[in-house]
Amino acid sequence: MALASMTGFSRVQSELGPIRWTWELRSVNGKSLDIRIRIPNGLETIEAKIRERCAKVLRRGNVSVGLSMQRDLGDAELTINEAALESVLAAIELVKQRVPGVAEPTVDGILSQKGVFELKEAEDDEDAKAALHASLLTTLDAALLDLVDMRHTEGRNIGAVVRAQIDKISDLTGAAEASPARQPEAIKARLREQLALLMDGTDGQLDPQRLHQEAVLLATRADIREELDRLDAHVKAARELIDTGGAVGRRLDFLAQEFNRETNTLCSKSNDVDLTAIGLDLKAVIDQMREQIQNLE
């Protein structure tokens, strides 16, 4: 399966008889799948089907689904709403009573009031409604296909960047593995330096047990074998997830946290400038990788 970004956009237009419509879909990053639907009044019966179709092809992201529609006037009939007209006339009389001398309203002024004029469209029969709903959903499927294609294109681009960052992490882990600071001779030299400091001011007298404890502590701090093994394991797991594809964003984000955890431990154990520099480079790459991963589905 291909990697997919959570960011995408699509717009599809179509028509059936006198009715034209446009689907507009947008998606951005989200922790889960959140679908928000905006459709004209009277189409509430297909909202569940819209949500079902979106959930079938999308796994994560904040998705906005919008539908706008226009109908040609055709045989539409312009009528006067008697109730609205009576309300307007009653309001005019009330104003005339309270404001003596007010100018008489004009006919066009009265008729321009909202709700007085109504445009009655021809009623669609059930078969026409069913055909419209089917066409709307078919067009939605096309819009979803475009959205998914865009998310996959973006996902491939992000995947290439993440692969390069994983390779960089692997290279830096190898550099830490080969660091001269990890060689036994270097560790012994640091132990001798630390021992010299411990002996200073003691007239050569030092508790053997204390000396042994300090040596063990220094040797333990210098040992980053476990951190390096875990970093190698995380690199392998991340590459496998990228190759597998699909909705792996959450698992990759978890791995990024584990990368960061091992790198922090490596830096805390390091007592060598070069090894610390490698650890800081690792942290920078991991942070950059996590920013990219958080865009993946």
N, C-alpha and C positions, 0 to 999 in steps of 0.2 A: 504493500500500500504506500501511497505517496504521503509525504508530509504536507500539512496544510496550515496556513496562517489563519488567525482569527479575524484578519482585516480584509474587507472586500466590499464591492459595490456592484450592483447591476440594475439595469432599467430595461424593461420590455414593454412595447406598446402593441395593441391589437384592437380589433373591432368586430362587432357582430350587428348587422343591420344598422340602425340609427345610433347605436351605442359604441363609444370609443373609450378605451381605458389604458392606464399606464400603471404597471407594477414598478415600485422602486424599493430595492432591498439594500440595506447597509449593515455591516457587522464590524464590531471592534472587540478588543480584548475583554474577557470576562472569566471569572472563576468557574462558572458553569454555563449552561445554555439558558439564556434569558430572552424570550421572544416577545416583542411588543408589536401589536397589530393595530393599524389604523385603517378602517374601511368605511365606506359610506353607509348611512342608515339603510336598513332593509336587507343587509347582507349578513346579518348576525348568524344565520343558519349555516354558513360555510366557514365560520371562524375556527371551529374545531378541526376541520379538514385542513385549513391553512397551517395551523399549529402542528398537526400530524405530519404534513409534508415537510415542513422545516426540520422537525426533530428527526426525520428519517435520514437526512443527508448531512446534518450538522451535529457536532458533539459539544462544542463549547463556543462561547462568545455572546456578547450582547447584540442581538439581531433586531433591527427595526424593519418591519414589513408595512409598506404603505401602498394603498390603492386609490387612485383618483379616476373619476368617471365623468364623461360628458355625453349628453343625449341630444341629438338633433331635434329641433322643435317638431318638425313634421306635422302631424295632425293635432298637436297640442291645442287646447282651447283656453282662451283667456276669459276668466269670469271674475265677478265681484263677490267677495266674501261679505255676505249681508251682516253677519255678527260683528265683524271687524269694522264695517262702515258705521253701524249703529254706535259702536264704542267711540269712534272718532267724532261723530256728530254730537254725542252726549258730552264729550270733553270740550267741544267748541262752545256749546251752550253754557257750560259751567264757567268757562273763561269769560264769556260775554257778560255773565251776571256779576262776576267779581271785578272785572276790569271794564267799566263803562267806557264807551267810545272806541273800543278796539275795532280795528278794521275787519270787515267781513272776509272770511276765507274764500279763496277761489276754488273752483271745481277741480282744477288740476292739482292744486295744493292738497285738497282732501284725498284725491285718488292716489297721490304720491306717497301717502302714509303707508308704512310697512304693514303688509297683511291684507290691505284692502283689495288689491288685485291679486289673483291667484292664477297660476298657469297649470291647468289640469292636463296631465299627459295621459295618453291612451294606456289603459291598464293591460299589462301583459298577462296572458293566460299561463296556467301551470306549466305547460310544455315549453313555452318561451322562456320562463324563468329557469327551468331545469337546463335548457340549452345554454342560457347565459352563464349559469353557475359552472357548468362543465367547461365552457370556453375560458372562463376566468381561471379555473384551477389548472387547466392545461397550460395557459400562459404563465401562471405562477411557477409551474414545473420548469419551464424554459428559463425563467428568471433565476430560479434556484440553481439550475445547471450552470448558468453564467457566473453566478456568485461563487459556486464551488470551484469552477475552473480558475477564477481569479485568486481564490484562497490557496489553491494548489500551486499556482505559479509563484505566488509570494512565498509559499512554504518551501519550494525548491530553492529559492534564493537564500532564504534564512538557513536552510539545511546546509548549503555550501559554506556559508559563513561559520556555522557551528562546527562543521567538520574541520575546518582550518583551525579553529580555536582549540578543538580537542587534540589535534596534531601538535599544536604549540604546547599544550599541557603535557603531552607525552614527551616532547623534546625536553622541556624543563625538568620533568621528573627524571629523565635520563641524565641530565646535567647534574642534578642533585645526587643521583646514584654515584656518578663518577667524580664528585667533588673531592679534591685532595684532603679536605677537612675531615672526610669520613675514613681516611686510611688509618690503620693501626698506629703507624709512626706518628701521624699528626695528633692522634688522640693521646698517645704516650707523652708527646712533647707538651701538650696542654696540661696533662696530669703533673708533669715535672714542674711546670711553671706554678701551678696551683699549690703543689707541695712546698715549693720554695717560699711562697707567700705564707703558707701555714707555719713553716719552720721559723720564719723571720720573727725575732724577738722572743723565741722560746729557748734560746741557748742550746738548741739541738734536742731539747726534751719535748716529746710529743707522745700523747697517749696512743699506743698502737691501735686500739679499738677505734678511736676517733679518726686516725689516719685511714683505716680500712673503710670506715663509713663514707668519708669524703671521696675516696677513690671510686667506690661503688656508685655514689651519686653522680660524679662526673661522667663515668662510663655510661650510666643509664641515660643521662641527658644527651650524650653524644650519639646514642643509638636511635636512628630514624628509620630503621629497617621496616617496622610495622607500617609507618605512614607511607613509605614508598610503595610497599606491596599493595596497600589499599588504593593509592592513587592509580597504580597500574590496573587494578581490578575495576575501578570506576571508569577509566578510559575505555577498557574493553566493553563494559556494559553500555556506556554512552554510544559507542560506535554501533553496537548491535541494535539499540533502539532507533538510531537514525536510519540504519539499513532496513529495519522492520517497517518504519513509517506508521501512518495512521495517527490516532489521537494519543501521542506519547508526550505531550507537553508537560503534564503534571509529573510524570516519572523522570523526565529530564531535569525538571526544576528541582526535584528531590535530590537527584545526583549532583546537581550544581551545589546544593547545600552541603552534601557530603564532601565534595571536592574542597570546599571552603573550610570545612571543619579540619580535614587532614592537613591542609596547608597552614592553618593557624597553629596547629600542634607542631608542625615542622619548624615554623618560625620561632616558636617559644622554646624549642629544644636546641636551636642553633646557637653556638657560641663562636661562630666564624662569620666574618663580614660577607664573604662570597656566597656562602650558603644562605644567609639571610637575604641577600639580594635576589637569589633565585626564588626564594619563598615569596618575596614581595612581587616579583614578576608573575608568579603563579596566581597570586591574589588578583592582580590587575586583569589577567586574561580570564579568570573565572568570573569576575564581576561583569566583564563585557559579554561573556557567553551567556550568563544568566539573563541579561537584558534582552538578548535575542530569543532565548528559549521562551520567555514569558509572552512572546507573540505567537507561539505555536499552539495549535489546537490540542 
